[in-house]
């Protein structure tokens, strides 16, 4: 959680600073630098500015959708900080999901006192959505938000389908 929050705070700081400076430049209070001009041009054409993408998470979304997504991600981190870990984790909402998954393996290895390099992930697709989970497992974690490309999940037969 701490590492995720630090990454989001850095991104939010870059976004806030560049927008504040762009506003000041457009008001004639400061000189419009080439970097601020690039931010302004990107915002105008609904693209994530390169300076934000550089410190941000990978995304192909246009700016308007990216901002909404960033808000959802920050809300997830804020709720986790305020209320404790959720019962179901939104995996795509992490800045660096690999660290979360590695941490999950490390926690399990510590609980069972076994070497982490002997572990691998096991998966079981659950019925229903994240709001329908009534019982949190005593071992492992529940995640949602995974995407398939070139296939779909058939919930009736619990298989991949075209």
C-alpha positions as protocol buffer text, in pm:
chain_id: "A"
residue {
  index: 1
  type: UNK
  ca { x: 0 y: 0 z: 0 }
}
residue {
  index: 2
  type: UNK
  ca { x: 279 y: 243 z: 90 }
}
residue {
  index: 3
  type: UNK
  ca { x: 459 y: 190 z: -241 }
}
residue {
  index: 4
  type: UNK
  ca { x: 138 y: 227 z: -440 }
}
residue {
  index: 5
  type: UNK
  ca { x: 44 y: 546 z: -254 }
}
residue {
  index: 6
  type: UNK
  ca { x: 393 y: 691 z: -313 }
}
residue {
  index: 7
  type: UNK
  ca { x: 366 y: 625 z: -689 }
}
residue {
  index: 8
  type: UNK
  ca { x: 21 y: 785 z: -709 }
}
residue {
  index: 9
  type: UNK
  ca { x: 131 y: 1082 z: -498 }
}
residue {
  index: 10
  type: UNK
  ca { x: 423 y: 1143 z: -733 }
}
residue {
  index: 11
  type: UNK
  ca { x: 194 y: 1130 z: -1036 }
}
residue {
  index: 12
  type: UNK
  ca { x: -62 y: 1359 z: -873 }
}
residue {
  index: 13
  type: UNK
  ca { x: 213 y: 1605 z: -782 }
}
residue {
  index: 14
  type: UNK
  ca { x: 334 y: 1622 z: -1144 }
}
residue {
  index: 15
  type: UNK
  ca { x: -23 y: 1665 z: -1272 }
}
residue {
  index: 16
  type: UNK
  ca { x: -106 y: 1933 z: -1015 }
}
residue {
  index: 17
  type: UNK
  ca { x: 217 y: 2128 z: -1067 }
}
residue {
  index: 18
  type: UNK
  ca { x: 198 y: 2127 z: -1445 }
}
residue {
  index: 19
  type: UNK
  ca { x: -169 y: 2233 z: -1450 }
}
residue {
  index: 20
  type: UNK
  ca { x: -107 y: 2508 z: -1195 }
}
residue {
  index: 21
  type: UNK
  ca { x: 190 y: 2639 z: -1396 }
}
residue {
  index: 22
  type: UNK
  ca { x: -2 y: 2610 z: -1725 }
}
residue {
  index: 23
  type: UNK
  ca { x: -286 y: 2815 z: -1575 }
}
residue {
  index: 24
  type: UNK
  ca { x: -38 y: 3078 z: -1458 }
}
residue {
  index: 25
  type: UNK
  ca { x: 130 y: 3084 z: -1801 }
}
residue {
  index: 26
  type: UNK
  ca { x: -202 y: 3126 z: -1980 }
}
residue {
  index: 27
  type: UNK
  ca { x: -283 y: 3414 z: -1743 }
}
residue {
  index: 28
  type: UNK
  ca { x: 50 y: 3578 z: -1836 }
}
residue {
  index: 29
  type: UNK
  ca { x: 200 y: 3541 z: -1487 }
}
residue {
  index: 30
  type: UNK
  ca { x: 490 y: 3320 z: -1599 }
}
residue {
  index: 31
  type: UNK
  ca { x: 661 y: 3237 z: -1928 }
}
residue {
  index: 32
  type: UNK
  ca { x: 503 y: 2953 z: -2127 }
}
residue {
  index: 33
  type: UNK
  ca { x: 787 y: 2701 z: -2145 }
}
residue {
  index: 34
  type: UNK
  ca { x: 806 y: 2438 z: -2418 }
}
residue {
  index: 35
  type: UNK
  ca { x: 713 y: 2170 z: -2163 }
}
residue {
  index: 36
  type: UNK
  ca { x: 403 y: 2363 z: -2054 }
}
residue {
  index: 37
  type: UNK
  ca { x: 314 y: 2420 z: -2417 }
}
residue {
  index: 38
  type: UNK
  ca { x: 328 y: 2043 z: -2474 }
}
residue {
  index: 39
  type: UNK
  ca { x: 100 y: 1988 z: -2172 }
}
residue {
  index: 40
  type: UNK
  ca { x: -146 y: 2245 z: -2307 }
}
residue {
  index: 41
  type: UNK
  ca { x: -140 y: 2096 z: -2657 }
}
residue {
  index: 42
  type: UNK
  ca { x: -197 y: 1746 z: -2522 }
}
residue {
  index: 43
  type: UNK
  ca { x: -489 y: 1858 z: -2307 }
}
residue {
  index: 44
  type: UNK
  ca { x: -640 y: 2039 z: -2606 }
}
residue {
  index: 45
  type: UNK
  ca { x: -640 y: 1720 z: -2816 }
}
residue {
  index: 46
  type: UNK
  ca { x: -750 y: 1493 z: -2527 }
}
residue {
  index: 47
  type: UNK
  ca { x: -416 y: 1311 z: -2490 }
}
residue {
  index: 48
  type: UNK
  ca { x: -232 y: 1233 z: -2170 }
}
residue {
  index: 49
  type: UNK
  ca { x: 68 y: 1472 z: -2161 }
}
residue {
  index: 50
  type: UNK
  ca { x: 402 y: 1295 z: -2202 }
}
residue {
  index: 51
  type: UNK
  ca { x: 530 y: 1437 z: -1871 }
}
residue {
  index: 52
  type: UNK
  ca { x: 237 y: 1270 z: -1692 }
}
residue {
  index: 53
  type: UNK
  ca { x: 270 y: 941 z: -1882 }
}
residue {
  index: 54
  type: UNK
  ca { x: 639 y: 934 z: -1792 }
}
residue {
  index: 55
  type: UNK
  ca { x: 561 y: 904 z: -1420 }
}
residue {
  index: 56
  type: UNK
  ca { x: 222 y: 738 z: -1465 }
}
residue {
  index: 57
  type: UNK
  ca { x: 96 y: 386 z: -1516 }
}
residue {
  index: 58
  type: UNK
  ca { x: 72 y: 230 z: -1863 }
}
residue {
  index: 59
  type: UNK
  ca { x: -248 y: 337 z: -2037 }
}
residue {
  index: 60
  type: UNK
  ca { x: -378 y: 386 z: -2389 }
}
residue {
  index: 61
  type: UNK
  ca { x: -682 y: 583 z: -2276 }
}
residue {
  index: 62
  type: UNK
  ca { x: -759 y: 934 z: -2401 }
}
residue {
  index: 63
  type: UNK
  ca { x: -712 y: 1207 z: -2139 }
}
residue {
  index: 64
  type: UNK
  ca { x: -1078 y: 1235 z: -2035 }
}
residue {
  index: 65
  type: UNK
  ca { x: -1106 y: 862 z: -1967 }
}
residue {
  index: 66
  type: UNK
  ca { x: -757 y: 854 z: -1811 }
}
residue {
  index: 67
  type: UNK
  ca { x: -857 y: 1122 z: -1557 }
}
residue {
  index: 68
  type: UNK
  ca { x: -1169 y: 924 z: -1460 }
}
residue {
  index: 69
  type: UNK
  ca { x: -958 y: 609 z: -1427 }
}
residue {
  index: 70
  type: UNK
  ca { x: -700 y: 793 z: -1215 }
}
residue {
  index: 71
  type: UNK
  ca { x: -979 y: 908 z: -984 }
}
residue {
  index: 72
  type: UNK
  ca { x: -1103 y: 550 z: -939 }
}
residue {
  index: 73
  type: UNK
  ca { x: -749 y: 428 z: -869 }
}
residue {
  index: 74
  type: UNK
  ca { x: -687 y: 701 z: -611 }
}
residue {
  index: 75
  type: UNK
  ca { x: -1022 y: 625 z: -447 }
}
residue {
  index: 76
  type: UNK
  ca { x: -927 y: 256 z: -420 }
}
residue {
  index: 77
  type: UNK
  ca { x: -599 y: 345 z: -247 }
}
residue {
  index: 78
  type: UNK
  ca { x: -772 y: 597 z: -17 }
}
residue {
  index: 79
  type: UNK
  ca { x: -1039 y: 345 z: 87 }
}
residue {
  index: 80
  type: UNK
  ca { x: -775 y: 80 z: 150 }
}
residue {
  index: 81
  type: UNK
  ca { x: -581 y: 324 z: 368 }
}
residue {
  index: 82
  type: UNK
  ca { x: -892 y: 437 z: 560 }
}
residue {
  index: 83
  type: UNK
  ca { x: -1083 y: 108 z: 592 }
}
residue {
  index: 84
  type: UNK
  ca { x: -816 y: -161 z: 562 }
}
residue {
  index: 85
  type: UNK
  ca { x: -766 y: -410 z: 281 }
}
residue {
  index: 86
  type: UNK
  ca { x: -1071 y: -474 z: 64 }
}
residue {
  index: 87
  type: UNK
  ca { x: -1226 y: -818 z: 40 }
}
residue {
  index: 88
  type: UNK
  ca { x: -1176 y: -815 z: -337 }
}
residue {
  index: 89
  type: UNK
  ca { x: -886 y: -626 z: -495 }
}
residue {
  index: 90
  type: UNK
  ca { x: -925 y: -439 z: -825 }
}
residue {
  index: 91
  type: UNK
  ca { x: -607 y: -570 z: -988 }
}
residue {
  index: 92
  type: UNK
  ca { x: -595 y: -326 z: -1283 }
}
residue {
  index: 93
  type: UNK
  ca { x: -623 y: -41 z: -1032 }
}
residue {
  index: 94
  type: UNK
  ca { x: -270 y: -97 z: -908 }
}
residue {
  index: 95
  type: UNK
  ca { x: 14 y: 113 z: -1039 }
}
residue {
  index: 96
  type: UNK
  ca { x: 236 y: -194 z: -1035 }
}
residue {
  index: 97
  type: UNK
  ca { x: 22 y: -511 z: -1002 }
}
residue {
  index: 98
  type: UNK
  ca { x: 328 y: -738 z: -1014 }
}
residue {
  index: 99
  type: UNK
  ca { x: 439 y: -606 z: -673 }
}
residue {
  index: 100
  type: UNK
  ca { x: 95 y: -683 z: -527 }
}
residue {
  index: 101
  type: UNK
  ca { x: 103 y: -1036 z: -665 }
}
residue {
  index: 102
  type: UNK
  ca { x: 458 y: -1092 z: -536 }
}
residue {
  index: 103
  type: UNK
  ca { x: 352 y: -962 z: -195 }
}
residue {
  index: 104
  type: UNK
  ca { x: 63 y: -1208 z: -195 }
}
residue {
  index: 105
  type: UNK
  ca { x: 307 y: -1494 z: -254 }
}
residue {
  index: 106
  type: UNK
  ca { x: 540 y: -1361 z: 17 }
}
residue {
  index: 107
  type: UNK
  ca { x: 259 y: -1343 z: 272 }
}
residue {
  index: 108
  type: UNK
  ca { x: 153 y: -1699 z: 195 }
}
residue {
  index: 109
  type: UNK
  ca { x: 513 y: -1824 z: 214 }
}
residue {
  index: 110
  type: UNK
  ca { x: 555 y: -1660 z: 556 }
}
residue {
  index: 111
  type: UNK
  ca { x: 226 y: -1803 z: 685 }
}
residue {
  index: 112
  type: UNK
  ca { x: 320 y: -2155 z: 577 }
}
residue {
  index: 113
  type: UNK
  ca { x: 696 y: -2118 z: 646 }
}
residue {
  index: 114
  type: UNK
  ca { x: 787 y: -2242 z: 299 }
}
residue {
  index: 115
  type: UNK
  ca { x: 1031 y: -2101 z: 41 }
}
residue {
  index: 116
  type: UNK
  ca { x: 866 y: -1852 z: -194 }
}
residue {
  index: 117
  type: UNK
  ca { x: 1045 y: -1997 z: -497 }
}
residue {
  index: 118
  type: UNK
  ca { x: 847 y: -2320 z: -455 }
}
residue {
  index: 119
  type: UNK
  ca { x: 514 y: -2139 z: -494 }
}
residue {
  index: 120
  type: UNK
  ca { x: 305 y: -2058 z: -798 }
}
residue {
  index: 121
  type: UNK
  ca { x: -39 y: -1911 z: -843 }
}
residue {
  index: 122
  type: UNK
  ca { x: -357 y: -2115 z: -860 }
}
residue {
  index: 123
  type: UNK
  ca { x: -671 y: -1962 z: -1005 }
}
residue {
  index: 124
  type: UNK
  ca { x: -1041 y: -2031 z: -959 }
}
residue {
  index: 125
  type: UNK
  ca { x: -1296 y: -1818 z: -1143 }
}
residue {
  index: 126
  type: UNK
  ca { x: -1578 y: -1720 z: -908 }
}
residue {
  index: 127
  type: UNK
  ca { x: -1943 y: -1674 z: -1000 }
}
residue {
  index: 128
  type: UNK
  ca { x: -2085 y: -1326 z: -970 }
}
residue {
  index: 129
  type: UNK
  ca { x: -1912 y: -993 z: -939 }
}
residue {
  index: 130
  type: UNK
  ca { x: -1696 y: -837 z: -669 }
}
residue {
  index: 131
  type: UNK
  ca { x: -2000 y: -695 z: -486 }
}
residue {
  index: 132
  type: UNK
  ca { x: -2149 y: -1043 z: -451 }
}
residue {
  index: 133
  type: UNK
  ca { x: -1862 y: -1192 z: -249 }
}
residue {
  index: 134
  type: UNK
  ca { x: -1991 y: -1305 z: 87 }
}
residue {
  index: 135
  type: UNK
  ca { x: -1686 y: -1485 z: 221 }
}
residue {
  index: 136
  type: UNK
  ca { x: -1322 y: -1380 z: 204 }
}
residue {
  index: 137
  type: UNK
  ca { x: -1081 y: -1675 z: 172 }
}
residue {
  index: 138
  type: UNK
  ca { x: -850 y: -1746 z: 465 }
}
residue {
  index: 139
  type: UNK
  ca { x: -565 y: -1805 z: 219 }
}
residue {
  index: 140
  type: UNK
  ca { x: -492 y: -1608 z: -95 }
}
residue {
  index: 141
  type: UNK
  ca { x: -680 y: -1308 z: -234 }
}
residue {
  index: 142
  type: UNK
  ca { x: -974 y: -1238 z: -459 }
}
residue {
  index: 143
  type: UNK
  ca { x: -919 y: -1004 z: -754 }
}
residue {
  index: 144
  type: UNK
  ca { x: -1143 y: -859 z: -1021 }
}
residue {
  index: 145
  type: UNK
  ca { x: -1107 y: -651 z: -1334 }
}
residue {
  index: 146
  type: UNK
  ca { x: -908 y: -893 z: -1547 }
}
residue {
  index: 147
  type: UNK
  ca { x: -956 y: -860 z: -1922 }
}
residue {
  index: 148
  type: UNK
  ca { x: -952 y: -1118 z: -2200 }
}
residue {
  index: 149
  type: UNK
  ca { x: -841 y: -1046 z: -2553 }
}
residue {
  index: 150
  type: UNK
  ca { x: -964 y: -1265 z: -2835 }
}
residue {
  index: 151
  type: UNK
  ca { x: -1201 y: -1461 z: -2611 }
}
residue {
  index: 152
  type: UNK
  ca { x: -1476 y: -1421 z: -2353 }
}
residue {
  index: 153
  type: UNK
  ca { x: -1564 y: -1598 z: -2031 }
}
residue {
  index: 154
  type: UNK
  ca { x: -1875 y: -1816 z: -2054 }
}
residue {
  index: 155
  type: UNK
  ca { x: -2021 y: -1805 z: -1702 }
}
residue {
  index: 156
  type: UNK
  ca { x: -2260 y: -2094 z: -1761 }
}
residue {
  index: 157
  type: UNK
  ca { x: -1999 y: -2349 z: -1867 }
}
residue {
  index: 158
  type: UNK
  ca { x: -1705 y: -2187 z: -1683 }
}
residue {
  index: 159
  type: UNK
  ca { x: -1490 y: -2197 z: -1997 }
}
residue {
  index: 160
  type: UNK
  ca { x: -1337 y: -1961 z: -2247 }
}
residue {
  index: 161
  type: UNK
  ca { x: -1545 y: -1907 z: -2559 }
}
residue {
  index: 162
  type: UNK
  ca { x: -1518 y: -1712 z: -2884 }
}
